[in-house]
């Protein structure tokens, strides 16, 4: 799929490191852009986690104990009727797992709470933990440029709006991978965000975001490389899900930016059908 691009969108694609010719984007042509600048926070965390995106390090099948399942169900029951302010307050005071012990701030999410688009990342990094906001730093700048290239903005409302959240609301120590029990405990918050938003499309960025959203619908999803999950439309609670690479991965693997652009085009096409 190609899009008719204005000068601003072409500039944004060039910022992504994707060479644009004319009004349509040849997906196979990439600028030989060097990797992004040194990164901290979520970008560094995701860069380490996403080493498995191409199938180099498949994640183990998650194990969640009966007690952890019970705790997650209890939390889900508690948040099931919360409105946005109550949900945000619950996240800010959450002590459901050990991540609360070392956090500076929870990262609830940001953007238009009535947006058609929900973007889901993996977990906060150091900068996100300090600021309490998702996707700040180099990876966040790239994400913003990617979204602006298709007419979306985290600061906009209405048709151009988007809400950005993470699977985990607290930073894992030393930017380690999220644990299955942490994902299970945090899942009710993301579920309630989705129920309140009722988005038309979900864009899942990175391996753990894809696994968290698709574990109920894709058998053995933890064993499938993210690259093989791309290019298809999945469902989470009847909302279409498109899987793509985490922006931090794209900073260190710029040759895959064209694939990310194809994912954005697919998500845009699906959203227009809703």
Number of C-alpha atoms within 10 A of each C-alpha: 14 13 13 10 18 11 10 12 21 21 18 19 25 17 16 27 24 28 20 19 10 10 14 13 21 16 18 12 15 18 15 11 16 12 14 16 9 10 16 19 23 29 30 19 24 28 24 15 22 24 14 17 23 15 15 10 13 17 18 10 11 13 10 14 11 9 9 18 14 12 16 21 15 14 18 18 12 13 18 17 13 17 13 14 9 12 19 18 12 16 20 17 11 16 12 15 16 12 18 18 10 12 19 15 20 25 27 25 21 16 19 22 22 17 23 21 27 26 23 27 26 29 29 33 27 22 19 25 23 16 13 22 20 26 29 22 17 21 25 16 15 24 23 20 21 23 22 18 24 19 15 20 21 20 13 14 17 12 14 18 21 25 25 22 25 25 28 28 32 31 30 23 15 10 21 14 18 19 14 17 17 21 23 20 22 22 22 21 24 20 18 19 25 17 14 16 18 17 22 18 25 25 23 27 25 26 30 30 23 26 25 20 24 21 14 13 13 14 10 13 21 20 14 18 18 24 17 12 19 19 17 13 15 18 16 17 13 9 17 19 24 25 31 26 25 27 30 29 26 25 25 16 15 23 20 18 25 23 20 25 23 19 21 22 16 20 24 19 13 16 17 10 7 11
